[in-house]
Amino acid sequence: MQKWLIAVLSVRGEFLEPPPSFSLRSIAEEQTRLPCRFRVQDEQVVQVTWFRERPDGTKEQLITAHHVQGQPGFGKFADHLHFESSDPMADSTLIIRSTEVSDEGIYTCHISTFPSGNFERQLSLTVWTTPISSLDPVEMVEGESFRNRSSESGAVTAHFSLHPLRSMNGRSLDCLVWHPALDKPRRITNRLVVLYPPNPTVRGNDGTWVVGLQGASLRCDSGGNPQPHSFTWSRRGAALPEDVIVEGGTLRFGRPLAPTDGGVYECEARNSVGAVKADTEILLESGQRQEASVNNLWPLLGGAAGALVIVLVISMAILTCYHKRKNRKLEKELNEKMEEFSTLSRQASIRRFDSINTDPRIPIDDNIPLPPESHTRTSMSSLSGPSGKRDSHSTLSMGRAERPPLYSSMRRAERDAFTQNAFTQNAQNAMDIGPSASQNPSPLPMGPGSVSVSPAPPSQDGVQ
């Protein structure tokens, strides 16, 4: 009878989830779902209760839902846990809002039915520590070599190993996280903060301060991380002058400068890392000395100007000589070209003159008047021979190739005039000769003072 009742109960109710011996893993600071669903037949679920097993083996009640009384809370778990469904009798799944490492353990889903009784199903929850999701600003002092950061539970540790310099301040510092609960590595971006002492610089002293200068002041400019919070002014070997006003990083003289205001002034800038000093030396000169120094510059300026003028004059002289030499060279080349052109023009005139004398109607040898001097010499040579007899053959039968040059003893101007006159006269004679004229035209008229030579009558011995 007892075995039959157990079989009936097992058939009338069963767990849909979780399956037996179910293990669940979750990530800290994330939501966790503990499944529990029970299906009944001809039964009524009257109450659902979740328990967690303590390390000593005892059970701790977490939350309960009654089909009449609802869902009473249990202390600290009231805000930490809740049922997923609004009807826990049908779906008893439990939700942990923000899972903590302390939530790890064995959970029991207890179902009370009527009239069959109670049913339970256990599951195991393992909580993994949340990988680093953010990084606090990493502050390192310049020169510090190592910096470590660990999570609160100590399960995840971030270790940094570097030698920070001030140039690294503000640079990106990325952390790449690998974890079994992550689908892919997670990159967390952060900025590196490097703290370093101030680096002050004193400005305002340009080296031209003189006694009596109004409104003189010095300014201490300083960097550093963090920025300096205090500045201290002092004068090396002496106290600060009277009527000096110090306003933070500025030192201002409230009166005209006096001869005793010179010296080395120091500025100390301080921040949380350290303090650093910077200085400047003030040398004061009287107005007369400054004017004298300015006057001493005039001779130097004058000498520089004179040297510049001399350089310019020499440069102009060199350029002038160069251009003159170049012009003479060009003029010489031009004269040579003009002489060559004149020679070619004269040769062309002679060729034209020879072409006109080829007319058979005009005698070639007798139509050109010779200069008196040349003609006389020719006549004299023809009348006197080695035997004292007249050699008419040497005079009248002389060929053109044996005749002496026409222009051998003429000056250039006389030759040009003679050529032009001969050309004009030959042209005129050629126009006057007609077809009825004799084959031996009359010789061209000779110029004044010329001697005409006619062919001699044949002699008895037949020699012309």
Stockholm file with secondary structure:
# STOCKHOLM 1.0

chainA/1-464         MQKWLIAVLSVRGEFLEPPPSFSLRSIAEEQTRLPCRFRVQDEQVVQVTWFRERPDGTKEQLITAHHVQGQPGFGKFADHLHFESSDPMADSTLIIRSTEVSDEGIYTCHISTFPSGNFERQLSLTVWTTPISSLDPVEMVEGESFRNRSSESGAVTAHFSLHPLRSMNGRSLDCLVWHPALDKPRRITNRLVVLYPPNPTVRGNDGTWVVGLQGASLRCDSGGNPQPHSFTWSRRGAALPEDVIVEGGTLRFGRPLAPTDGGVYECEARNSVGAVKADTEILLESGQRQEASVNNLWPLLGGAAGALVIVLVISMAILTCYHKRKNRKLEKELNEKMEEFSTLSRQASIRRFDSINTDPRIPIDDNIPLPPESHTRTSMSSLSGPSGKRDSHSTLSMGRAERPPLYSSMRRAERDAFTQNAFTQNAQNAMDIGPSASQNPSPLPMGPGSVSVSPAPPSQDGVQ
#=GR chainA/1-464 SS CHHHHHHHHHHHEEEEESCTTEEEEEETTSCEEECCEEEESSCEEEEEEEEEECTTSCEEEEEEEETTTBCCCCGGGTTTEEESSSCTTTCCCEEESSCCGGGCEEEEEEEEEETTEEEEEEEEEEEECCCCCCCCCEEEETTCCEEEEECTTSSSEEEEECCCCGGGTTCEEEEEECCTTCSSCEEEEEEEEEEBCCCCEEESCCSCCBTTCSSCEEEEECCCBSCCCEEEEEETTBCCCTTEEEETTEEEESSCCCGGGCEEEEEEEECSSCEEEEEEEECCBCHHHHHHHHHHHHHHHHHHHHHHHHHHHHHHHHHHHHHHHHHHHHHHHHHHHHHHHHHHHHHHHHHHHHHHTTCTTSCTTTSSCCCHHHHHHHHHHHHCCTTSCCCHHHHHSCCTTTSCCTTSSCCHHHHHHHHHHHHHHHHHHHHHCCTTSCSSCCCCCCCTTCCCCCCCCCCTTSCC
#=GC SS_cons         CHHHHHHHHHHHEEEEESCTTEEEEEETTSCEEECCEEEESSCEEEEEEEEEECTTSCEEEEEEEETTTBCCCCGGGTTTEEESSSCTTTCCCEEESSCCGGGCEEEEEEEEEETTEEEEEEEEEEEECCCCCCCCCEEEETTCCEEEEECTTSSSEEEEECCCCGGGTTCEEEEEECCTTCSSCEEEEEEEEEEBCCCCEEESCCSCCBTTCSSCEEEEECCCBSCCCEEEEEETTBCCCTTEEEETTEEEESSCCCGGGCEEEEEEEECSSCEEEEEEEECCBCHHHHHHHHHHHHHHHHHHHHHHHHHHHHHHHHHHHHHHHHHHHHHHHHHHHHHHHHHHHHHHHHHHHHHHTTCTTSCTTTSSCCCHHHHHHHHHHHHCCTTSCCCHHHHHSCCTTTSCCTTSSCCHHHHHHHHHHHHHHHHHHHHHCCTTSCSSCCCCCCCTTCCCCCCCCCCTTSCC
//
